[in-house]
Amino acid sequence: MPYPQKMEETAMSLVPMRAILEATEKYNYAQGAFNVNAVAQAKAVVEVHEMFRSAAIIQGADLANAFMGGRADFANGTLEDKKVGANNIANAVKKYAEHSPIPVALHLDHGKNIDSCVAAMDGGYTSVMIDGSSLPYEDNVALTREVVKLAHERGVTVEGELGVLAGVEDHVFSATSTYTNPLTAYDFIKKTGVDALAISYGTQHGANKGKDTIIRKEIAIAIKEILRHENIFCALVSHGSSTVPQYIVREINELGGDIHNAYGIAKDQLKEVSRLGIAKINVDTDIRLAVTRNLRELFRNEPAMRDEPVVDQIYKLLLEKPSAFDPRAFLPPIMDTVMYGTVPNEAVAKIVACIEKGVKEVVGTLIVEFDSVGKAPLVEQVTLDEMAERYRKAGI
């Protein structure tokens, strides 16, 4: 099937994630989905996708919304914090996507209940994930179906999850994994009407996925074969798919960090499954590592920064937390910059540059690896209202 040869130089509003996922299914490639926790990260994700002429899926996790709502102790964020943060992330993404020539979707990652999903949708998210994977099966179905009904009325895409990934990511924790049963996946998709399904097939949340982790690609293949046979659309999602670049881990440790047993999923495996039914590949840890490395490098290369008002507190946190690699551990001293993108002086501007460069380094690499380069023109420019009408006509 021929590709469109020219990307229209017209501004786009945010699109439902389903439009991006439908293009991946039609043209057989995967779309990276990248988590952000600061305005600078959202800006960088949009810009690097523009450079590679790729559509963009930007993700704000449930607790990222709490952090962007001003809670440095984001694990204890309230629903009100999350509402404020959802608006802040959405405003940032809209600001940079408004005049962008590429389609951009904003997705809630690991929404833990209906209230979190509604808060995200009210804030401007065009896609939400409801994670009922830890619930009994029928409860997961009921919860997911309820979110689908609420979201599809607005034209908003819904991702569910079936099977449990091991590892830790924000409030998502499991000591063990439970692989997704392809037959159960079909039943779940049919009963809930989800647009996308996160499956458990060997990936793992966090930076320690185990050395030489092997993805069970047969699970993805089996689910897609069933869906094709039944003529049902549902994009499969690979969570816990950071590659944990070893060169970045080494550099962090050389700069005073203390990170051990940090291994990701081999890029070759992710490239393979992107051709075998996986449409969306979630990445968070890689961005965290690159930004943390850049911050440590900045304070090494420019010692005067250690005495600059406010940013000196970032340096102290880096010293106090050598094993931490989530930038949220270091950035609370500049929360206005995190939440609203304000840059009051040159020292903070240098911190922001570290954040943006780290994002672009890892995201740009994965755009190429997942083969979404040049695919932006393949995505239909559909509005939320138009998508809502399609759902209504289809009865989902």
C-alpha positions as CSV (number, residue, x, y, z in Angstrom):
1,M,0.0,0.0,0.0
2,P,1.6,3.3,-1.0
3,Y,2.4,5.9,1.7
4,P,1.3,9.5,1.3
5,Q,4.3,11.4,0.1
6,K,3.8,14.8,1.7
7,M,2.9,15.8,5.3
8,E,0.4,18.6,5.4
9,E,1.9,21.7,7.0
10,T,-1.2,22.4,9.0
11,A,-1.6,22.6,12.7
12,M,-3.5,19.8,14.4
13,S,-5.3,19.5,17.7
14,L,-4.9,16.4,19.8
15,V,-6.2,13.3,18.2
16,P,-7.8,10.2,19.8
17,M,-5.1,7.6,20.3
18,R,-7.2,5.1,18.4
19,A,-6.4,7.0,15.1
20,I,-2.7,6.5,15.7
21,L,-3.2,2.8,16.6
22,E,-5.3,2.2,13.5
23,A,-2.4,3.4,11.4
24,T,0.1,1.1,13.1
25,E,-2.2,-1.9,12.5
26,K,-2.8,-1.0,8.8
27,Y,0.9,-0.4,8.0
28,N,2.5,-2.9,10.4
29,Y,4.8,-0.9,12.7
30,A,4.8,0.1,16.4
31,Q,4.3,3.4,18.0
32,G,6.4,4.3,21.1
33,A,4.4,5.8,24.0
34,F,6.5,8.0,26.3
35,N,5.8,9.1,29.8
36,V,6.3,12.7,30.9
37,N,6.4,14.3,34.3
38,A,7.3,17.9,33.4
39,V,6.4,20.6,30.8
40,A,9.9,20.4,29.4
41,Q,9.5,16.7,28.8
42,A,6.3,17.2,26.9
43,K,7.9,19.8,24.8
44,A,10.8,17.6,23.9
45,V,8.7,14.6,23.1
46,V,6.7,16.7,20.6
47,E,9.7,18.2,19.0
48,V,11.7,15.0,18.5
49,H,8.6,13.4,16.9
50,E,8.3,16.3,14.6
51,M,11.9,15.9,13.6
52,F,11.3,12.3,12.6
53,R,7.9,13.0,11.1
54,S,6.2,10.5,13.4
55,A,2.9,10.7,15.3
56,A,3.4,11.0,19.1
57,I,1.7,9.3,22.0
58,I,2.5,11.2,25.2
59,Q,1.6,9.5,28.5
60,G,0.9,10.9,31.9
61,A,0.7,8.3,34.6
62,D,-1.8,8.6,37.4
63,L,0.9,9.6,39.8
64,A,2.6,11.8,37.2
65,N,-0.7,13.8,37.4
66,A,-0.2,14.1,41.2
67,F,3.4,15.3,40.7
68,M,2.3,17.8,38.1
69,G,-0.4,19.0,40.5
70,G,2.4,20.1,42.9
71,R,2.8,17.1,45.1
72,A,6.5,16.3,45.6
73,D,5.3,13.3,47.6
74,F,3.3,12.2,44.5
75,A,2.6,8.7,45.9
76,N,0.2,10.4,48.3
77,G,-1.4,12.6,45.8
78,T,-5.2,13.2,46.2
79,L,-7.8,13.2,43.5
80,E,-7.7,17.0,43.5
81,D,-3.9,17.0,43.0
82,K,-4.4,14.7,40.0
83,K,-7.1,17.0,38.5
84,V,-4.7,19.9,38.7
85,G,-1.9,17.9,37.3
86,A,-4.0,16.4,34.5
87,N,-4.8,20.0,33.4
88,N,-1.2,21.0,33.6
89,I,0.0,18.1,31.5
90,A,-2.8,18.6,29.0
91,N,-2.1,22.4,28.7
92,A,1.6,21.7,28.1
93,V,0.9,19.1,25.4
94,K,-1.8,21.3,23.8
95,K,0.6,24.2,23.7
96,Y,3.3,22.4,21.8
97,A,0.9,20.2,19.7
98,E,-1.4,23.1,18.7
99,H,0.9,24.3,15.9
100,S,2.5,20.9,15.2
101,P,2.3,19.2,11.8
102,I,2.1,15.8,13.5
103,P,-0.8,14.0,15.2
104,V,-0.4,13.9,19.0
105,A,-2.4,11.9,21.5
106,L,-2.4,12.4,25.2
107,H,-2.9,9.1,27.2
108,L,-3.4,8.4,30.9
109,D,-1.1,5.5,31.9
110,H,-2.3,3.2,34.6
111,G,-5.5,5.0,35.7
112,K,-6.4,3.1,38.8
113,N,-10.1,3.9,39.1
114,I,-13.0,5.6,37.3
115,D,-12.4,8.9,39.1
116,S,-8.8,9.1,37.8
117,C,-9.9,8.4,34.3
118,V,-12.7,11.0,34.4
119,A,-10.2,13.6,35.9
120,A,-7.9,12.9,32.9
121,M,-10.6,13.2,30.4
122,D,-11.9,16.4,31.9
123,G,-8.3,17.7,31.8
124,G,-8.1,17.1,28.1
125,Y,-6.6,13.6,27.7
126,T,-7.7,11.9,24.5
127,S,-7.0,8.4,25.7
128,V,-7.1,6.7,29.1
129,M,-6.0,3.4,30.5
130,I,-8.0,1.7,33.2
131,D,-5.8,-0.9,35.0
132,G,-8.0,-3.5,36.6
133,S,-5.5,-6.3,36.1
134,S,-5.1,-6.9,39.8
135,L,-8.9,-7.5,40.2
136,P,-10.8,-10.8,39.8
137,Y,-11.5,-11.3,36.1
138,E,-15.2,-10.4,36.1
139,D,-14.5,-7.3,38.2
140,N,-11.8,-6.2,35.7
141,V,-14.3,-6.7,32.9
142,A,-17.0,-4.6,34.7
143,L,-14.7,-1.8,35.6
144,T,-13.2,-1.6,32.1
145,R,-16.6,-1.7,30.4
146,E,-17.8,1.2,32.6
147,V,-14.8,3.3,31.6
148,V,-15.3,2.4,27.9
149,K,-18.9,3.6,28.1
150,L,-17.9,6.9,29.7
151,A,-14.9,7.5,27.4
152,H,-16.4,6.5,24.1
153,E,-19.2,8.9,24.6
154,R,-16.5,11.6,24.4
155,G,-14.6,9.9,21.6
156,V,-11.8,9.1,24.0
157,T,-9.7,5.9,23.4
158,V,-9.6,3.2,26.2
159,E,-6.8,0.8,27.0
160,G,-7.3,-2.0,29.4
161,E,-4.9,-4.6,30.9
162,L,-5.1,-8.3,31.3
163,G,-2.4,-10.4,33.0
164,V,0.0,-9.0,35.6
165,L,3.5,-7.7,35.0
166,A,6.1,-8.1,37.6
167,G,8.1,-5.0,38.8
168,V,7.4,-1.5,40.1
169,E,6.2,1.6,38.4
170,D,4.7,4.3,40.5
171,H,1.8,2.7,42.4
172,V,1.9,-0.4,40.1
173,F,3.6,-3.3,41.9
174,S,3.7,-7.0,41.6
175,A,6.4,-9.5,42.8
176,T,5.4,-12.0,40.1
177,S,3.9,-12.0,36.7
178,T,0.9,-13.8,35.2
179,Y,0.9,-14.3,31.5
180,T,-2.1,-13.2,29.5
181,N,-4.2,-16.2,28.2
182,P,-5.0,-15.4,24.5
183,L,-8.5,-17.0,24.8
184,T,-9.3,-14.9,27.9
185,A,-7.9,-11.8,26.1
186,Y,-10.4,-12.4,23.2
187,D,-13.3,-12.7,25.7
188,F,-12.2,-9.6,27.6
189,I,-11.9,-7.5,24.4
190,K,-15.3,-8.7,23.2
191,K,-17.1,-8.0,26.5
192,T,-15.4,-4.6,27.2
193,G,-15.0,-3.0,23.8
194,V,-11.6,-1.7,24.6
195,D,-9.5,-0.1,21.8
196,A,-6.2,-1.4,23.2
197,L,-5.1,-4.1,25.6
198,A,-1.9,-4.2,27.6
199,I,-0.8,-7.8,27.8
200,S,1.7,-9.7,30.1
201,Y,4.1,-11.6,27.9
202,G,7.5,-11.4,29.6
203,T,8.2,-7.6,30.0
204,Q,8.4,-6.1,33.4
205,H,8.0,-2.6,35.0
206,G,11.0,-0.7,36.4
207,A,14.7,-0.7,35.6
208,N,15.4,-4.3,36.8
209,K,13.8,-6.6,34.3
210,G,16.4,-9.3,34.7
211,K,19.3,-9.9,32.4
212,D,18.6,-11.5,29.1
213,T,14.8,-11.3,29.5
214,I,12.9,-13.1,26.7
215,I,9.5,-11.9,25.5
216,R,7.0,-14.6,24.8
217,K,6.0,-13.3,21.4
218,E,3.7,-16.3,20.8
219,I,1.2,-14.8,23.2
220,A,0.9,-11.6,21.0
221,I,0.8,-13.6,17.8
222,A,-2.0,-15.9,19.2
223,I,-4.2,-12.9,20.3
224,K,-3.8,-11.1,17.0
225,E,-4.7,-14.2,15.0
226,I,-7.9,-14.7,17.0
227,L,-8.9,-11.0,16.6
228,R,-8.2,-11.1,12.9
229,H,-10.3,-14.2,12.5
230,E,-13.2,-12.6,14.4
231,N,-12.7,-9.2,12.6
232,I,-12.3,-7.3,15.8
233,F,-10.0,-4.3,16.2
234,C,-7.9,-4.0,19.4
235,A,-4.3,-2.8,19.5
236,L,-1.9,-4.8,21.7
237,V,0.3,-2.8,24.1
238,S,3.6,-3.8,25.5
239,H,4.1,-2.3,29.0
240,G,7.4,-2.4,30.9
241,S,9.3,-2.1,27.7
242,S,12.2,0.3,28.5
243,T,15.5,-0.9,27.0
244,V,17.6,0.5,30.0
245,P,20.6,1.6,27.9
246,Q,23.7,0.2,29.6
247,Y,25.9,3.1,28.5
248,I,23.6,5.5,30.4
249,V,23.7,3.3,33.5
250,R,27.5,3.2,33.3
251,E,27.7,7.0,32.9
252,I,25.4,7.6,35.9
253,N,27.6,5.4,38.1
254,E,30.7,7.2,36.8
255,L,29.1,10.5,37.9
256,G,28.5,9.4,41.4
257,G,25.3,7.3,41.0
258,D,24.8,3.9,42.5
259,I,22.6,1.9,40.1
260,H,23.0,-1.9,39.9
261,N,21.1,-4.9,38.3
262,A,19.5,-2.5,35.9
263,Y,18.6,-4.3,32.6
264,G,15.9,-3.7,30.0
265,I,14.3,-5.4,27.1
266,A,16.6,-5.9,24.1
267,K,15.7,-3.6,21.2
268,D,15.9,-6.4,18.7
269,Q,13.0,-8.2,20.6
270,L,10.9,-5.1,20.6
271,K,11.5,-4.5,16.9
272,E,10.4,-8.1,16.2
273,V,7.2,-7.9,18.2
274,S,6.4,-4.6,16.5
275,R,5.9,-6.7,13.3
276,L,3.9,-9.4,15.1
277,G,0.9,-7.6,16.5
278,I,2.3,-5.2,19.2
279,A,1.1,-1.7,18.2
280,K,2.2,0.4,21.2
281,I,5.3,0.1,23.2
282,N,5.5,2.0,26.6
283,V,8.8,3.5,27.7
284,D,9.4,5.5,30.9
285,T,12.6,4.3,32.6
286,D,14.9,5.1,29.7
287,I,13.8,8.8,29.9
288,R,14.4,8.9,33.6
289,L,17.9,7.5,33.3
290,A,18.9,9.9,30.5
291,V,17.6,13.0,32.4
292,T,19.3,11.9,35.6
293,R,22.6,11.3,33.8
294,N,22.4,14.8,32.2
295,L,21.7,16.4,35.6
296,R,24.7,14.8,37.2
297,E,26.9,15.6,34.2
298,L,25.8,19.3,34.3
299,F,26.9,19.7,37.9
300,R,30.2,18.0,37.2
301,N,31.0,20.1,34.2
302,E,29.9,23.4,35.7
303,P,30.8,23.4,39.4
304,A,29.5,27.0,39.8
305,M,26.0,25.6,39.3
306,R,26.3,23.9,42.7
307,D,26.1,27.3,44.4
308,E,23.3,28.8,42.3
309,P,20.2,29.7,44.4
310,V,17.5,27.0,44.1
311,V,19.3,24.7,41.7
312,D,21.9,24.1,44.4
313,Q,19.1,22.1,46.1
314,I,18.8,19.8,43.1
315,Y,22.5,19.1,43.4
316,K,22.1,18.3,47.1
317,L,19.3,15.8,46.3
318,L,21.5,14.2,43.7
319,L,24.2,13.7,46.3
320,E,21.7,12.4,48.9
321,K,20.1,9.9,46.6
322,P,22.8,8.1,44.5
323,S,20.6,5.1,43.7
324,A,17.6,7.2,42.5
325,F,17.1,7.7,38.8
326,D,13.6,9.2,38.7
327,P,14.0,12.9,38.1
328,R,11.0,13.5,40.3
329,A,13.3,12.8,43.2
330,F,15.5,15.8,42.2
331,L,13.2,18.4,40.6
332,P,10.9,19.5,43.5
333,P,13.0,22.7,44.1
334,I,11.8,24.0,40.7
335,M,8.2,22.9,40.8
336,D,6.9,26.0,38.9
337,T,9.2,25.0,36.1
338,V,8.0,21.4,36.2
339,M,4.3,22.4,36.3
340,Y,4.1,25.4,34.1
341,G,7.4,25.6,32.1
342,T,8.5,28.9,33.7
343,V,12.3,29.6,33.3
344,P,13.2,32.4,35.7
345,N,17.0,32.5,35.1
346,E,19.9,31.0,33.2
347,A,20.7,28.3,35.9
348,V,17.1,26.9,35.6
349,A,17.4,27.2,31.8
350,K,20.4,24.8,31.9
351,I,18.4,22.3,34.0
352,V,15.6,22.5,31.5
353,A,18.1,21.9,28.6
354,C,19.3,18.8,30.4
355,I,15.8,17.5,30.7
356,E,15.0,18.1,27.0
357,K,18.2,16.6,25.7
358,G,17.8,13.5,27.7
359,V,14.2,13.0,26.4
360,K,15.3,13.5,22.8
361,E,18.3,11.2,23.1
362,V,16.3,8.1,24.1
363,V,12.9,8.9,22.4
364,G,14.6,9.7,19.0
365,T,16.5,6.4,19.2
366,L,13.3,4.4,19.8
367,I,11.3,6.2,17.1
368,V,13.8,4.9,14.7
369,E,13.9,1.4,16.2
370,F,10.1,1.0,16.2
371,D,9.9,2.2,12.6
372,S,7.5,5.1,13.1
373,V,9.8,7.5,11.2
374,G,7.9,9.3,8.5
375,K,4.5,7.7,9.4
376,A,2.8,10.8,10.6
377,P,0.9,11.3,7.3
378,L,-0.6,7.8,7.7
379,V,-2.7,8.8,10.7
380,E,-6.2,10.0,10.0
381,Q,-7.0,13.5,11.3
382,V,-10.1,12.7,13.2
383,T,-11.6,14.7,16.1
384,L,-13.0,13.4,19.4
385,D,-16.5,14.3,18.2
386,E,-16.1,12.4,15.0
387,M,-14.7,9.4,16.9
388,A,-17.6,9.5,19.4
389,E,-20.1,9.3,16.5
390,R,-18.2,6.3,15.1
391,Y,-18.4,4.5,18.5
392,R,-22.1,5.4,18.7
393,K,-22.8,3.9,15.3
394,A,-20.8,0.8,16.1
395,G,-22.6,0.3,19.4
396,I,-19.4,0.5,21.4
